[in-house]
Amino acid sequence: MLFNSMNSICNEHLTLNQYNTHVLEQNLENLDMDVILRTQRLDIDFIINFILNDKYQILESEKNIDIYDVLSFQIHIDKNELVNKLLE
């Protein structure tokens, strides 16, 4: 989907479209981490820097996200690679 940087996206948009991590990052204040996790294809860096980062976990549902949730919704992510990155 083409994204105009003048527009912001919300959780509802995530259920309808895929966005690159740059767009997601620009819109974090409008998005719930658990919705991002469930609806978008994410890379390990985004998962570590945002999804599993306490700084961005505001809602209770976000604070409950753990590595098992990540692996459940992001099936392309390798568990060992994720764990190794988390331990760096």
VODOVEX-682317 format. One record per atom (N, C-alpha, C): residue number from 1; residue in one letter; atom name; x, y, z. Coordinates in Angstrom, 3 decimals, padded with zeros to 6 digits. Example, Ala and Ser with C-alpha at 12.3 -4.5 7.8 and 13.67 -1.06 7.14 Angstrom:
# VODOVEX-682317
   seq   type   atom         px         py         pz
     1      a      N    013.190   -005.690    007.800
     1      a     CA    012.300   -004.500    007.800
     1      a      C    013.200   -003.300    007.800
     2      s      N    012.850   -002.250    007.080
     2      s     CA    013.670   -001.060    007.140
     2      s      C    012.900    000.030    007.870
This chain:
# VODOVEX-682317
   seq   type   atom         px         py         pz
     1      m      N    000.837   -001.186    000.000
     1      m     CA    000.000    000.000    000.000
     1      m      C    000.876    001.241    000.000
     2      l      N    000.511    002.211   -000.784
     2      l     CA    001.228    003.472   -000.765
     2      l      C    000.824    004.240    000.478
     3      f      N    001.797    004.853    001.078
     3      f     CA    001.531    005.566    002.313
     3      f      C    001.991    006.998    002.169
     4      n      N    001.097    007.903    002.402
     4      n     CA    001.409    009.322    002.380
     4      n      C    001.852    009.715    003.772
     5      s      N    003.061    010.242    003.902
     5      s     CA    003.602    010.569    005.221
     5      s      C    002.805    011.661    005.932
     6      m      N    001.912    012.315    005.230
     6      m     CA    001.071    013.338    005.859
     6      m      C   -000.083    012.691    006.640
     7      n      N   -000.354    011.433    006.365
     7      n     CA   -001.440    010.724    007.033
     7      n      C   -000.876    009.861    008.150
     8      s      N   -001.678    009.664    009.148
     8      s     CA   -001.269    008.724    010.188
     8      s      C   -002.141    007.485    010.083
     9      i      N   -001.647    006.408    010.647
     9      i     CA   -002.413    005.171    010.630
     9      i      C   -002.839    004.824    012.053
    10      c      N   -003.887    004.041    012.147
    10      c     CA   -004.394    003.602    013.445
    10      c      C   -004.513    002.078    013.423
    11      n      N   -004.913    001.505    014.529
    11      n     CA   -005.018    000.054    014.642
    11      n      C   -005.902   -000.563    013.557
    12      e      N   -006.969    000.107    013.228
    12      e     CA   -007.870   -000.418    012.201
    12      e      C   -007.158   -000.579    010.866
    13      h      N   -006.287    000.358    010.532
    13      h     CA   -005.536    000.269    009.279
    13      h      C   -004.662   -000.980    009.253
    14      l      N   -004.157   -001.380    010.399
    14      l     CA   -003.273   -002.535    010.470
    14      l      C   -003.985   -003.826    010.098
    15      t      N   -005.260   -003.881    010.370
    15      t     CA   -006.021   -005.093    010.031
    15      t      C   -006.308   -005.177    008.533
    16      l      N   -006.193   -004.055    007.852
    16      l     CA   -006.515   -004.007    006.424
    16      l      C   -005.290   -004.014    005.515
    17      n      N   -004.144   -003.567    006.042
    17      n     CA   -002.965   -003.381    005.207
    17      n      C   -001.693   -003.788    005.946
    18      q      N   -000.668   -004.057    005.138
    18      q     CA    000.671   -004.282    005.676
    18      q      C    001.482   -003.001    005.485
    19      y      N    002.262   -002.656    006.494
    19      y     CA    003.100   -001.462    006.434
    19      y      C    004.540   -001.835    006.721
    20      n      N    005.461   -001.069    006.163
    20      n     CA    006.859   -001.332    006.474
    20      n      C    007.170   -000.818    007.884
    21      t      N    008.268   -001.256    008.420
    21      t     CA    008.588   -000.913    009.810
    21      t      C    008.830    000.575    010.009
    22      h      N    009.279    001.249    008.986
    22      h     CA    009.471    002.698    009.093
    22      h      C    008.140    003.410    009.332
    23      v      N    007.138    003.041    008.588
    23      v     CA    005.797    003.625    008.749
    23      v      C    005.242    003.276    010.132
    24      l      N    005.396    002.036    010.539
    24      l     CA    004.931    001.639    011.874
    24      l      C    005.617    002.469    012.955
    25      e      N    006.906    002.611    012.815
    25      e     CA    007.679    003.385    013.794
    25      e      C    007.203    004.836    013.865
    26      q      N    006.905    005.425    012.745
    26      q     CA    006.419    006.806    012.709
    26      q      C    005.044    006.962    013.350
    27      n      N    004.315    005.876    013.483
    27      n     CA    002.946    005.930    013.984
    27      n      C    002.748    005.211    015.317
    28      l      N    003.803    004.918    016.009
    28      l     CA    003.714    004.148    017.255
    28      l      C    002.758    004.752    018.268
    29      e      N    002.687    006.046    018.326
    29      e     CA    001.808    006.681    019.320
    29      e      C    000.330    006.427    019.042
    30      n      N    000.006    006.015    017.827
    30      n     CA   -001.388    005.731    017.455
    30      n      C   -001.719    004.243    017.457
    31      l      N   -000.715    003.411    017.720
    31      l     CA   -000.882    001.968    017.534
    31      l      C   -000.642    001.192    018.825
    32      d      N   -001.323    000.074    018.943
    32      d     CA   -001.113   -000.828    020.071
    32      d      C   -000.118   -001.902    019.647
    33      m      N    000.840   -002.176    020.514
    33      m     CA    001.872   -003.157    020.194
    33      m      C    001.285   -004.537    019.903
    34      d      N    000.272   -004.923    020.649
    34      d     CA   -000.318   -006.248    020.426
    34      d      C   -001.028   -006.333    019.072
    35      v      N   -001.598   -005.234    018.612
    35      v     CA   -002.241   -005.222    017.293
    35      v      C   -001.169   -005.285    016.198
    36      i      N   -000.103   -004.546    016.387
    36      i     CA    001.012   -004.618    015.428
    36      i      C    001.514   -006.053    015.347
    37      l      N    001.729   -006.652    016.493
    37      l     CA    002.249   -008.017    016.533
    37      l      C    001.331   -009.002    015.811
    38      r      N    000.051   -008.877    016.000
    38      r     CA   -000.922   -009.808    015.408
    38      r      C   -001.145   -009.600    013.915
    39      t      N   -000.960   -008.383    013.433
    39      t     CA   -001.391   -008.069    012.063
    39      t      C   -000.277   -007.812    011.060
    40      q      N    000.919   -007.507    011.528
    40      q     CA    001.992   -007.113    010.626
    40      q      C    003.114   -008.146    010.616
    41      r      N    003.801   -008.226    009.504
    41      r     CA    004.988   -009.091    009.420
    41      r      C    006.179   -008.249    009.875
    42      l      N    006.789   -008.662    010.964
    42      l     CA    007.835   -007.864    011.603
    42      l      C    009.191   -008.539    011.533
    43      d      N    010.230   -007.721    011.606
    43      d     CA    011.571   -008.288    011.692
    43      d      C    012.018   -008.311    013.159
    44      i      N    013.077   -009.018    013.417
    44      i     CA    013.552   -009.191    014.796
    44      i      C    013.913   -007.859    015.430
    45      d      N    014.542   -006.982    014.686
    45      d     CA    014.930   -005.685    015.259
    45      d      C    013.714   -004.897    015.729
    46      f      N    012.667   -004.867    014.926
    46      f     CA    011.463   -004.141    015.330
    46      f      C    010.845   -004.794    016.569
    47      i      N    010.827   -006.092    016.585
    47      i     CA    010.261   -006.811    017.735
    47      i      C    011.013   -006.472    019.015
    48      i      N    012.322   -006.487    018.946
    48      i     CA    013.126   -006.202    020.134
    48      i      C    013.050   -004.733    020.515
    49      n      N    013.176   -003.869    019.535
    49      n     CA    013.218   -002.423    019.820
    49      n      C    011.884   -001.830    020.254
    50      f      N    010.789   -002.444    019.839
    50      f     CA    009.484   -001.864    020.142
    50      f      C    008.519   -002.833    020.831
    51      i      N    008.239   -003.953    020.221
    51      i     CA    007.220   -004.864    020.751
    51      i      C    007.577   -005.365    022.150
    52      l      N    008.831   -005.757    022.351
    52      l     CA    009.257   -006.296    023.646
    52      l      C    009.943   -005.265    024.536
    53      n      N    009.880   -004.029    024.150
    53      n     CA    010.531   -002.954    024.900
    53      n      C    009.533   -002.322    025.873
    54      d      N    009.862   -002.369    027.154
    54      d     CA    008.981   -001.816    028.200
    54      d      C    008.601   -000.359    027.952
    55      k      N    009.479    000.367    027.345
    55      k     CA    009.236    001.791    027.082
    55      k      C    007.991    002.020    026.213
    56      y      N    007.705    001.065    025.352
    56      y     CA    006.581    001.211    024.422
    56      y      C    005.362    000.399    024.831
    57      q      N    005.458   -000.325    025.899
    57      q     CA    004.342   -001.136    026.386
    57      q      C    003.545   -000.324    027.401
    58      i      N    002.487    000.283    026.937
    58      i     CA    001.675    001.173    027.764
    58      i      C    000.438    000.452    028.303
    59      l      N   -000.287   -000.178    027.426
    59      l     CA   -001.509   -000.884    027.812
    59      l      C   -001.169   -002.211    028.490
    60      e      N   -002.086   -002.685    029.307
    60      e     CA   -001.870   -003.967    029.982
    60      e      C   -001.666   -005.095    028.980
    61      s      N   -002.417   -005.081    027.909
    61      s     CA   -002.269   -006.121    026.884
    61      s      C   -000.879   -006.090    026.251
    62      e      N   -000.269   -004.928    026.179
    62      e     CA    001.082   -004.803    025.633
    62      e      C    002.113   -005.308    026.636
    63      k      N    001.888   -005.027    027.893
    63      k     CA    002.814   -005.453    028.943
    63      k      C    002.845   -006.968    029.095
    64      n      N    001.807   -007.636    028.642
    64      n     CA    001.737   -009.087    028.742
    64      n      C    002.364   -009.815    027.561
    65      i      N    002.827   -009.093    026.567
    65      i     CA    003.448   -009.719    025.402
    65      i      C    004.778   -010.339    025.820
    66      d      N    004.968   -011.586    025.438
    66      d     CA    006.232   -012.247    025.729
    66      d      C    006.765   -012.932    024.468
    67      i      N    007.875   -013.576    024.608
    67      i     CA    008.527   -014.218    023.464
    67      i      C    007.635   -015.285    022.830
    68      y      N    006.835   -015.940    023.630
    68      y     CA    005.947   -016.975    023.096
    68      y      C    004.843   -016.366    022.228
    69      d      N    004.361   -015.196    022.621
    69      d     CA    003.388   -014.495    021.771
    69      d      C    004.030   -014.108    020.447
    70      v      N    005.237   -013.590    020.535
    70      v     CA    005.948   -013.193    019.322
    70      v      C    006.084   -014.384    018.381
    71      l      N    006.540   -015.496    018.904
    71      l     CA    006.739   -016.677    018.062
    71      l      C    005.429   -017.241    017.528
    72      s      N    004.370   -017.061    018.263
    72      s     CA    003.063   -017.532    017.825
    72      s      C    002.520   -016.715    016.659
    73      f      N    002.691   -015.402    016.717
    73      f     CA    002.144   -014.528    015.673
    73      f      C    003.125   -014.239    014.542
    74      q      N    004.400   -014.375    014.818
    74      q     CA    005.433   -014.107    013.807
    74      q      C    006.145   -015.420    013.501
    75      i      N    005.455   -016.278    012.801
    75      i     CA    005.941   -017.646    012.608
    75      i      C    007.218   -017.724    011.757
    76      h      N    007.541   -016.665    011.059
    76      h     CA    008.766   -016.627    010.260
    76      h      C    010.003   -016.343    011.114
    77      i      N    009.808   -015.958    012.361
    77      i     CA    010.928   -015.628    013.253
    77      i      C    011.502   -016.902    013.862
    78      d      N    012.814   -017.011    013.813
    78      d     CA    013.499   -018.146    014.397
    78      d      C    013.702   -017.912    015.900
    79      k      N    013.253   -018.863    016.696
    79      k     CA    013.329   -018.729    018.157
    79      k      C    014.757   -018.495    018.634
    80      n      N    015.695   -019.273    018.160
    80      n     CA    017.082   -019.141    018.610
    80      n      C    017.664   -017.785    018.245
    81      e      N    017.366   -017.324    017.067
    81      e     CA    017.862   -016.020    016.640
    81      e      C    017.282   -014.904    017.511
    82      l      N    015.992   -015.007    017.807
    82      l     CA    015.350   -014.009    018.660
    82      l      C    015.960   -014.012    020.056
    83      v      N    016.110   -015.170    020.629
    83      v     CA    016.686   -015.279    021.981
    83      v      C    018.109   -014.735    022.002
    84      n      N    018.892   -015.071    021.001
    84      n     CA    020.272   -014.572    020.947
    84      n      C    020.322   -013.062    020.848
    85      k      N    019.439   -012.490    020.055
    85      k     CA    019.388   -011.028    019.932
    85      k      C    018.958   -010.376    021.230
    86      l      N    018.033   -010.995    021.920
    86      l     CA    017.571   -010.452    023.204
    86      l      C    018.682   -010.475    024.242
    87      l      N    019.568   -011.440    024.152
    87      l     CA    020.639   -011.571    025.135
    87      l      C    021.859   -010.701    024.811
    88      e      N    021.867   -010.090    023.657
    88      e     CA    023.007   -009.220    023.290
    88      e      C    023.069   -007.987    024.162
